[in-house]
Amino acid sequence: MGKHVLLIEDEPNIIEAVSFILSRDGWVVDTHSNGQTAHGVVLEKQPDLVILDVMLPGVSGYDILRAIRGEPQVAQTPVLMLTARGQNKDREMAEQIGANMFMTKPFSNADVLEAVRKLVPA
Amino acid sequence: MSRTSLTGSRIRERRQLKQMRQAELAKAVGISASYLNLIEHNRRRIGGKLLLDIAGALDVEPTLLAEGAEEALIERLRQAAQANAGTGAELVQVEEFAGRFPGWARLIVEQGRREADLLRSLDVLNDRLANDPQLAATLHEILSTVTAIRSTASILVENREIEPEWRFRFHRNINEDAQRLAEGAEALVRYLDTVSESTPEEYGPREQCEAFLARARYHFPELETGHAHAELTEVAGRLISAKVDRIVGKAKELQSAEARALTIRFLEQYRRDAAMLSLKGLRAAVAETGADPIRVSQLFAVDVATVMRRLATLPELGLGLVICDAAGVPILRKPVDSMSGLPPMWPIYKVLNRPMVPIHERQVQTGQKSRETGEGGAMALGIYAVSMPAADRTELGHDMMLEAQMLLVPEKTE
């Protein structure tokens, strides 16, 4: 069985496309679009990798990341953050809170594959 | 070096501007050329009759030679130098520079003011781009949709053997996202159109004040007392101050304390002017003499500056008015209703050099676009200008603070 990735993103067609390419690459993909309950889902599923959008309805991806890093069971889980903002301060904030990697939209499928393979080596 | 000790430098500068030889000036005032040379190099102080004679020979006010540029101009130059400390401007020589090159000094001050205004506008725009939640949400929506389209299109291109069910789903997704992208782009354009209409929050204090005054057409009937100054009781004066506070309190353009303070100052001056020259009397005078502040001033024995300000507040005339401080920096800019932009400022500088002496000249502005017809061409302006002590800034025992005004009266071109 392949490595497990949890994709937290509210854009349905991004979910479908990213899930497709990761599945074809051998990953087991779970998705979740509700930012309010995302923290609980991470604790429950304890994936090998979290892909996390910064802008979710009603809650910031940064807050979800802080919550993840505050939980001992999942504090070390690699996190790839996705954002529409590519300013240095956003990158610095993500790194300061504990994101392992930061990717700006729009990204290519190849970039996503390269990032997840790097964060969770086979 | 004190300002008065630079009299010699100013004499020399003025003489050279008039292309007069040293020997020529010396002879005109009855001194030797060598003595004049010592004076011009600030090695001999002069005053009294000799100063008057030299000023007369050079066709300049004696005070301009003796005291040089206004203190306000010197102070603004110091501020400009301090704001750009890395340039190494010679602060110890600021008075000499202002005295010898008043035009260049005013240019530096005006450029410093424009730079400060532009930096303020830039800060507001940057802050808006960085922190506006509506803009952030719109951009996020657009970029997320573009991401979905890019990712989905790549899948279709790179996976020729994809199952028909998936192919259909991805084609449908691209179609949906293309529609959402179009809507998002329209929303962004609408937002940017709103921004480009320049809401008052993006203006500096003076621009906010001018935006408010322009909306009111610089005319405030509620402050017109209908009484001459001597008749205005203390109670009436307090009521009108309360009206000023109410007017400013309701002005949506005034977003900062500084903008409100500027507006209060203008309205308080409006109140004082209205008490000196009633609207009814002013309109009757204009019907008789035209919009000629010098003639109206003579009719009512009211100073020219007050008449100029009153004329500018008559909405039916649509006149322009520029008020500047002693350094030539604009405090208020009201363009002529039928014109875009403002004319050159040299009449202002002229009257600052000759306080209390009004001037009247005619300028033809080429390349002007009529606000009424939109057509371009030449427009003639009658320009009246005068400088006088600013009533609310002059105190006993202190140097008078001058303000210069320029009234712009459109004339028919031949």
Interface residues (C-beta under 8 A of the other chain):
Chain A: E11 N13 I14 E16 A17 V18 F20 I21 R24 M55 A84 R85 Q87 K105 P106 F107 S108 N109 V112
Chain B: A130 A136 A137 L139 H140 I142 L143 S144 T145 V146 T147 A148 I149 R150 S151 T152 S154 I155 E158 N159 W166 R169 F170 N173 E176 D177
